Amino acid sequence: MNTKRLHQLLQFLKTIEAFKKIERKVWYGDIERAETDVEHTWHLAMFLMVFEKELPKKANRLKMLKMVLIHDLVEVYAGDTFAFDKEAKKDQKERESGAAKKLFSQLPPDMDREFTKLFNEYEKGETKEAQIVKSFDKIQPILQNILSHGRSWKEHGVSHKDVDDYKRHLMQHDATILKVYETLLEEALKKELFSKEK
């Protein structure tokens, strides 16, 4: 490895240290603080591991894990956008696309291409790998809301209909994933964790 490449890799690792501090709008179980991007990413990786045997054999496990690790990295520059913040969602794609260019261009060209390709594949959600990761990315906050007694949903006025309208179509590609989604949604409904319908 040449010196320039080494310095680029180390600098990138220093830059993404900020990822550990980015807070989401989802609460962390019973602890009085928000979940961070890093905690969300770890939990998402665990979803892949836990459900690995139930997922389609043809889906590339390593590719999905890489996708999990980088899917939110752009938030180092773009910040977290709450799924139900309609105003912030308007320019989310532009902000995150610009952040991806700024962040990944700090890597050596071969890695810049790989990270950019994985990020774009995730965003488009057309491949089996991207669909699986995107589904679990949307399921994880439901589990988190169950653990935090619906705090995020209640604070932001998010109803069962809001969640289902936003997420259900992303689960239709796989029967197992749809079952995981419906099981958690049903649990949240029974526990009355959603904000009341407007």
Disulfide bonds with the S-S distance in Angstrom:
none
